[in-house]
């Protein structure tokens, strides 16, 4: 039995990018391909930020950050990471998350901006 003292820190999830409650009960489970994310941009504090725009990688079906210039499937926005997820210590370990696919999004409060092409990809999301 290990009775040593341990400390764990939890991040604060900023969901101010959500424009309404609509759609929050209908998220979809996804696997995040950690190797496609940039630590300083997507998880600077050790957590993948809530509201990161996501695209689905064609080979394998995992999800990574939306990038209109990508050619691996991530050039099509499919939704947003609904809640913050603790990033693994290694970028070779993938983690599970929840995908927000319809509802209202406050574009100015997203942790990573979405261009016009990305906005056009998600007809069930209304940007306010």
CORPEZI-V78296 format. One record per pair of residues at least 12 apart in sequence whose C-alpha atoms are under 10 Angstrom apart, sorted by the first residue. I is the first residue (numbers start at 1). J is the second residue. If there is no record, write none. Layout:
i;j
I;J
I;J
//
This chain:
i;j
9;46
10;46
10;47
10;86
11;45
11;46
11;47
11;48
11;49
11;84
11;85
11;86
12;45
12;47
12;49
12;50
12;84
13;47
13;48
13;49
13;50
13;51
13;82
13;83
13;84
13;85
14;49
14;50
14;51
14;83
14;84
14;109
14;110
14;111
15;49
15;50
15;51
15;82
15;83
15;84
15;105
15;106
15;109
15;110
15;111
16;50
16;51
16;105
16;106
16;108
16;109
16;110
17;50
17;51
17;52
17;82
17;104
17;105
17;106
17;107
17;108
17;109
17;110
17;111
17;127
17;128
18;50
18;51
18;82
18;100
18;103
18;104
18;105
18;106
18;107
18;109
18;110
18;127
18;128
19;103
19;104
19;105
19;106
19;107
19;109
19;126
19;127
19;128
20;103
20;104
20;105
20;106
21;103
21;104
22;102
22;103
22;104
23;100
23;101
23;102
23;103
23;104
23;124
23;125
24;82
24;98
24;99
24;100
24;101
24;102
24;103
24;104
25;100
26;98
26;99
26;100
26;101
26;102
26;103
27;79
27;80
27;81
27;82
27;97
27;98
27;99
27;100
27;101
27;102
28;79
28;81
28;82
28;97
28;98
28;99
28;100
28;101
29;81
29;96
29;97
29;98
29;99
29;100
30;56
30;61
30;62
30;63
30;64
30;81
30;95
30;96
30;97
30;98
30;99
31;56
31;61
31;62
31;63
31;64
31;94
31;95
31;96
31;97
31;98
31;99
32;48
32;54
32;55
32;56
32;57
32;61
32;62
32;63
32;64
32;65
32;81
32;85
32;87
32;93
32;94
32;95
32;96
32;97
32;98
33;56
33;57
33;60
33;61
33;62
33;63
33;64
33;65
33;91
33;92
33;93
33;94
33;95
33;96
34;48
34;62
34;63
34;64
34;65
34;87
34;88
34;90
34;91
34;92
34;93
34;94
34;95
35;64
35;90
35;91
35;92
35;93
35;94
36;57
36;63
36;64
36;65
36;66
36;74
36;91
36;92
37;63
37;64
37;65
37;66
37;91
38;65
38;91
39;87
39;91
41;111
41;112
42;65
42;87
42;111
42;112
43;84
43;85
43;86
43;87
44;87
45;86
45;87
46;84
46;85
46;86
46;87
46;88
46;89
47;83
47;84
47;85
47;86
47;87
47;88
48;81
48;83
48;84
48;85
48;86
48;87
48;88
48;95
48;97
49;80
49;81
49;82
49;83
49;84
49;85
49;86
49;87
49;110
49;111
49;112
50;80
50;81
50;82
50;83
50;84
50;85
50;97
50;98
50;99
50;100
50;110
50;111
51;79
51;80
51;81
51;82
51;83
51;84
51;99
51;100
51;105
51;106
51;107
51;109
51;110
51;111
51;112
51;113
52;64
52;65
52;66
52;79
52;80
52;81
52;82
52;83
52;84
52;99
52;110
52;111
52;112
52;113
52;114
53;65
53;66
53;67
53;74
53;76
53;77
53;78
53;79
53;80
53;81
53;82
53;99
53;100
53;110
53;111
53;112
53;113
53;114
53;118
54;66
54;67
54;74
54;75
54;76
54;77
54;78
54;79
54;80
54;81
54;99
54;100
54;118
55;67
55;68
55;70
55;72
55;73
55;74
55;75
55;76
55;77
55;78
55;79
55;80
55;118
56;72
56;73
56;74
56;75
56;76
56;77
56;78
56;79
57;70
57;71
57;72
57;73
57;74
57;75
57;76
58;71
58;72
58;73
58;74
59;72
59;73
61;73
62;74
62;94
62;95
62;96
63;78
63;81
63;94
63;96
63;97
63;99
64;77
64;81
65;77
65;80
65;81
65;112
66;78
66;79
66;80
66;112
66;113
66;114
66;115
66;118
67;114
67;115
67;118
68;114
68;115
68;116
68;117
68;118
75;117
75;118
75;121
76;117
76;118
76;119
76;120
76;121
76;122
77;101
77;114
77;115
77;117
77;118
77;119
77;120
77;121
77;122
78;99
78;100
78;101
78;102
78;118
78;119
78;121
78;122
78;123
78;124
78;125
79;98
79;99
79;100
79;101
79;102
79;118
79;119
79;121
79;122
79;124
79;125
80;98
80;99
80;100
80;101
80;102
80;105
80;110
80;125
81;97
81;98
81;99
81;100
81;101
82;97
82;98
82;99
82;100
82;101
83;97
83;98
83;99
83;100
84;97
84;98
85;97
85;98
100;125
101;122
101;123
101;124
101;125
102;122
102;123
102;124
102;125
102;126
103;123
103;124
103;125
103;126
103;127
104;124
104;125
104;126
104;127
104;128
105;125
105;126
105;127
105;128
106;126
106;127
106;128
107;119
107;126
107;127
107;128
108;127
108;128
//
